[in-house]
Amino acid sequence: MDDKRLVEVTDLKVHFFTDDGVVKAVDGVSFHINKGETLAVVGESGSGKSVTSLAMMRLIPSPPGKIVGGRMLFRGKDGQLRDLAKEDEATMRRIRGNDIAMIFQEPMTSLNPVYTVGDQIAEAIVLHQGKSKKEALEQAAEMLDLVGIPEPKKRLSNYPHQMSGGMRQRVMIAMALSCNPSLLIADEPTTALDVTIQAQILELMKKLQEEIGMSILFITHNLGVVAEMADRVVVMYAGRAVEEADVVPTFKKPLHPYTMGLLNSVPRLDLAATHQQRLEAIPGNVPNPLSLPAGCAFHPRCKFFKPGLCDTEIPALQDAGDGHMVRCVRWAEIQKGEAVSA
Amino acid sequence: MSVAAPDTTTTHLVEVTHLKKWFPIRGGILSRVVANVKAVNDVSFGVKKGEVLGLVGESGSGKTTVGRTILRLIEPTEGSIRFDGQDITHLPKNQLRAYRRRMQIIFQDPFASLNPRMTVGDIIAEPLVIHNLEGSAKARNERVAELLDLVGLNAEHVRRYPHEFSGGQRQRIGIARALAVRPEFIVADEPVSALDVSIQAQVVNLLQDLKEQLGLTILFIAHDLAVVEYISDRVAVMYLGKIMELAPSRDLYLNPRHPYTEALLSAIPTPDPTVKRERIVLQGDIPSPINPPSGCVFRTRCRYAIAECATTVPELKEVAPGHFKACIRDDILN
């Protein structure tokens, strides 16, 4: 693996074996994360973005879930290269919280209500750094200070319910960063928060990334947040990556019809003065994961759908130049304006 | 009554004056009221016939309580609600029903707001039965088919159950149910917040079409300013139970005059990585509505706050034609 890279995921497949059939939640996803960069994974519900992040932590509930294929190379803090898909549980336990940390959408449910926040932050420090409880609590107070919680020493003895949603998310971030991870996985970290609080948390994450230098895998459905946070973007649809590019081309020159559709369907305040009368919605619904459409899973909703071409084979991920990847057989035609929309 | 000063050229279908809703907190052995959650604290506004009034605010701002109080799903503590000229604040239940037919609600959660044991046909027909409309079963069925068609669902879906539909389709069912009794006024409480981005646009477009087609008056409640700006003619911004600013929607975005609106707008991330704006990050959290700050409720997080803000409760006053703000500082954001 390239030295610049921290993570390299190749052809990851996570399937869920349910009574109703096999759900291919993630079906052949590849991406990489460079050191110190933020990769955003965008998608709607059911696209497989959260499952991808859980797979990297090896937290897929099994049964019914299983990583059925692919590689997840990760360079640990000790410099060793590991395939997370194959490591045993003991090794994973050393990696989790230490090399890779995770913050979740719901700071309410991901903190333990019966322990103080000090105890919860200290737990990981004691476990991974072998410090005494007293030292760990001191470090926990420093972490709370770092994430902008006033009077951190006093706050150590607070329980989660004594804090607001924004404060709890700060505690989660403090906990995640307490062991200096090289990768922070943030799964919709601001979705449950009000916009003014979201702005605070995003600013905080950017500031901490500059100071600590960790990479971030940012999972979200909010395109505004992506534009703000990401260096590169992977767009997922129905378990597959359909486009991958640097953040500016993703927004300025999207190649996949789904990405274009998503961008057009968001109401934009900055265009308020000139906006058109109607939003351009993507017709139809997200497909049922138990019976995905044949060929390109997006074809029933795509305005560039061509019978006999799009509904026969799953398109390969192609390089459109400069590392801009797209999974659409008609992307070149569409770019040239030759593809006729249905 | 600076706000509710009626517009002489248009009539208000709904008019709310000095509305208050305090939820008591009881404590002690005698269950005495020890404090009040001041969810809505002196709010006045009108919704003109045929307009969409957006109501935005963060969680705890009281926007949902306003919507439900107007429909008398929650009884107001003080103030009055007028619908089509009639004061309905204290109307007894039997008389209220006639008004209920004329005002309906669409809920946020398309999963929780549909009875899982009823078919789609029964769900949509229920308000017709309750209000004794359309008489025969045959006429009702025809009306249901017509409604399904109106919201873009297939009329063959009548016999299906809610779980067979996706979130966006369920929200369409909720809309069809609300429209069944041919209401004039609809409270749409976060109707698209639970939906995926690509589906959200479909439902926003549907609401816009229905408004045109049926001449509906809508109170559109949401926390997403971009969606609200898109669909609304005018927008009211709430914070801690009070209206901070009320203006025509484009005007509000292009020229916010209240410090809270200014900060709220700047907090919204723009889906364009090449735009780099200077952001006003509000410090701290929204204070508790049990014990809101004295004077202006926003002053504790306001970057323009002066000593006087702690003592004077700002009136909502007109600062430009149709543009109201509740802020004593006339020297800023003009």
Interface residues (C-beta under 8 A of the other chain):
Chain A: E44 S45 S164 G166 M167 D194 V195 T196 I197 Q198 A199 Q200 L202 E203 H221 N222 L223 G224 V225 V226 A227 E228 A230 V247 V248 T250 F251 K252 G261 L262 L263 S265 V266 P267 R268 L269 D270 A272 A273 H275 R278 L279 E280 A281 I282 P283 N285 V286 R301
Chain B: E58 S59 S166 G167 G168 Q169 D196 V197 S198 I199 Q200 A201 Q202 V204 N205 Q208 H223 L225 A226 V227 E229 Y230 S249 R250 Y253 L254 A263 L264 L265 S266 A267 I268 P269 T270 P271 D272 P273 T274 V275 R279 V281 L282 Q283 D285 I286
